[in-house]
């Protein structure tokens, strides 16, 4: 069976169809000639016996035989041991093959005579059951009945077979056309041409076509994002590099572009720092894209210490902003510490950039919130917050929130940004069920102000 399946898989749909038709036709012929003929003979004999019985009952009731009857009736008297009918020679020879006085009631049987099958039935009648009615079906009637039945069964079988073949042919061609459309669509996409695919089907082929169109759209969007990223990266790197190069060349020529040597070198250092941060962001973004989640069902990272470390590093950026934390010490998240610390640092950096006076970080079961009391985000930017190089009016490199999204989704969480009446909040949450974290002896909520 496995070899047959492999053999068929190397064929086209038309070749597979023709092979199936060939084997189905062979099985059908075997069924007709080996099985159907034998069973038709048995069925015909049963019908002949039933026909004889009805004719015998009619004869016993009326003592007359229809001129059009296909059954021959002969009355045998057991006392005189002779037939009461006047017998023609051909019937005499035929009746010599039958025992007219068997034991028992009705006898149904058959025998071969002159290369034909003779079907007969014997029944007793009379006051003392002294007579026997021997009834024989005319051979030409049996053969005509058998031939008509065989032809009907065979014709019906072939009509059904060829009807099914026609339906299968229509079905095969209904598959081939959309498949050809899909192949053409894929080939045009591979060659870089614009292509459209309209397959009006709602079955699996329609789903495949819809998935291909969706995939092509997604790939086009990704390519567009990639092109934009390359342009933005080129632009972001070109400015500090050009500044460093021009200032260095001026200093080499004894010219100080920014008043004094010290101030000019400070500009070079500042742009070098900017360049370093841009490169670091790109490396981080790329590295987070290769995160691998080995087991999504285990809560293995205590989040409160990770958040506190990130706050200690970020609190010196703006001393005028109060950072309030409400951290549940027994909350565990799934994932590794370093990626989650990058997430917290980027959310904090974003909050510090826009906050007026305070930031609030809330950690609860399956939920992390980072709130700042800055201005609301423009509505047209809310859907693009986590796309690479989508910068706000105070944004820097446009990669911070996209890194957040990559890490969060890799570990099976969701992230959203939402405008509130008095600020903006970013939420990281999950609805998946995971294994509970190990219990800690001392668990408490801490509220810290920095």
C-alpha angles and dihedrals in degrees: 000000000000092000090049091051092049090046092051092046089065091060130085118246091262092050091047089049093050091048091051090048091051094051092042090051091050091050090047093052091048089050092051099045102032103034110015097051093053093048093045089058090053092046092048092051091051091050091048091053090050090049092050092049092054091048091048092052090050091050094048091051098046103019086222135103125218114242089229094050116129091205124085115213124201124182116216121193114212093201096055093029093223141103114260092210123087102249129212116221094252092054092045090058090046095049091051086072091061129074101223096192107052125158119259134033123291115005121201118186146133140213140186116260126171091347092306134101114248116201119199143165131204125202132172122235140161134078093296097019087255093143131068124206108213110193124187126187114229108254095224090055092052093048092046091050092047093047093048091048093047092048092048094049093045093045092049090047093051093044090052091045095050091041089055090046090053091049091048091049091052090046093049092051090046086058097043096055097056090041089055088049090052092048091049090048092051093046092051091049090049090053091050096249126138110259139181127200121201111177110163097202132117099199130087092290089054089050090051091049091048091048091051092050091047091047091050091050091048092048090049090051091047090049089050090049090047092051091048090048091052091049092047093046090049091049094045093049096040096061099055092038091052091047093049092047096047094044091047092050091048092051090048089055090050095255120126108208094193103047100267137029092249094051092045091051089048088058090051091049091047092052091045088054090049090049091049092051092049092051091046090052091050092048091048092048091050093044093051088054089066097052112134122207108210100178121012095183100067124085100209108150125080102218103195095072091046091054093046092052091051091049092052090053095046102038093083092060095077117012091182093066119083115219112207119190131193103185127174104213094207095060115113127188129197118251144047125311101237097056091045091049089053088052093051092045092051093048090047092047090051092047093048090051094058106024119112100200113334148033124196124200117193123189119188136150107310091345136096121178128187113190130183129182095226129120120301119264116253111261094237090056098050092082092047100045096111099040116110115264095011100139130188122217090276098033124126118195103355094229103094099086093037088057088050091053093048094052095042095050093044090059093047099257133123128231128199138173120215137181117232129191091260104027147323131298131196116204129198113190145146136205095196120116113239137175112279119255118250112273118256122214096226113039123168145149115250127202112197129181120199 
